[in-house]
Amino acid sequence: MTNKDQKDMNYYQKMAIDHMYVGMTNQTLMAEEGGPLVMESSDGIYINDLEGNRYIDGISGMYFRNVGHGQNIISKAIYEQLNSVSMNVYSGITPKSAELAKKISEITPGDLSRTFFCQGGSEANESSLKLAQAFHVRNGEKGRYKIISRKGSYHGSTYGTMWLGGHPGFPRTDYQPKPLNVITVPHPHFYRDEFGSKSPEENAINSAQAIEDSIIFEGAESVSAVIGEPVSQPLGGILPHESYWPLVREICDKYGVLLIFDEVITGFGRLGEWFGANLVKTTPDIMSFAKGVTSGYFPLGGTVSTKKVSNAFAGGPEKVWSHMYTYSAHPAGAAAALANLKIVEENDLVENAKLRGLQISEKLIEMKEKYKIIGDVRGVGLIQGIEFVEDRDSKKHFHSSVGLNKLLTDELRKRGVWIRVPAFILPIAPPLTINADQTEELCSIIDESIAVVNKKLS
Ligand SMILES: Cc1ncc(COP(=O)(O)O)c(C=O)c1O
């Protein structure tokens, strides 16, 4: 125990097992695992549990802690804000939320310039989808209500967003049926190409073509938007070939369909660029963001749109966008975001993410040469991933009864790295503050852990 005054881990674990729904697990599994990790404190890239164990946070909490843990400048900004103006009033604003909206318009590409604020990523995407459909209505195209998303993507857990994309880590079997407005197309994922493409470029062209085909099949006049993450995380850092997003942009423009980027994870420096949009050289009409905007020090998300979109809502009362949340544009969230973005800028964290990403990529390639359970390694900046397979030729995954994810999670944990491995992908996404030595240490621990699992499963 690092703090003698506190009760031990078991005390809180039991409370959680008896009284909490904890995300994507249940009371039985928590009990079998000996209870969830109870965090006591955190600093830099490290988290400390109540038993005095210290771990490198290998996935930044859940891809949000861009500026690292223990940034007192941000907590102080929140405290000071709550002590002055602690919330706005209906249809009012606060100085900090206006300043943040201006800041976001300055750092996002193109003329993305008007932001609606909410509390997190799912709400941000929900808002983006509503904004897109309302935009079409303002333009006299009431019939555009369908959304095209890509298999393997994740856009949130609310009743609407959960149906977009889809991947094994987030089953939706309890919530059937799938709504009629959701169209799903293949992901531009060359390693698991669905078209028989011979190269990443061919895969990109085929994947973009699949979007065009589905727009034509559904009837362009019924399609509202295409949504996707510029680089997708759930299947392990998928960066499509450089031709993909510009092609998708062209297709959307050709058919009057809006392009929405979900930058909930990719935004604010994680890819070694301020936004995924910069990396893939494509500006969307609407961009959702959350997580890295405050590094999780306060729940905040938002959707920012171009002038083409926002101008559709200017005019008399009939033009108003009918959408709000009670806690939109919370001043404490805005204060946290401004302080957080200052840290990103002053410490050159965007550049650091690029360099550390290259360092990790090199190590992952070495690991792939050594361990035959690794099928593919991929990623960019600080969204990297390793995909495990039972057999490299067939690319077949290990059966879930093998428990590869638990084996690997345990080996990592024993050696001081906290990454819960979901299914067959090891995600690697440390805070952007990680330095070269810490990156080396993180990679060595991953290497040693995979060596053990590789031996066990071979
Ligand atoms: C790409 C992406 N979009 C949306 C979300 C949903 O965000 P939240 O959990 O804050 O609602 C997530 C969450 O992990 C995400 O990764």
The ligand as a Gaussian input file, in Angstrom:
#p B3LYP/6-31G(d) Opt

LIG

0 1
 C      -13.249000       6.312000     -32.589000
 C      -14.188000       6.416000     -31.427000
 N      -15.339000       7.069000     -31.582000
 C      -16.221000       7.195000     -30.562000
 C      -15.970000       6.654000     -29.338000
 C      -16.966000       6.781000     -28.221000
 O      -16.501000       7.689000     -27.293000
 P      -17.094000       7.701000     -25.804000
 O      -16.743000       6.405000     -25.189000
 O      -16.415000       8.901000     -25.183000
 O      -18.555000       7.915000     -25.907000
 C      -14.774000       5.973000     -29.126000
 C      -14.476000       5.376000     -27.806000
 O      -13.531000       4.664000     -27.600000
 C      -13.870000       5.835000     -30.202000
 O      -12.737000       5.160000     -30.062000

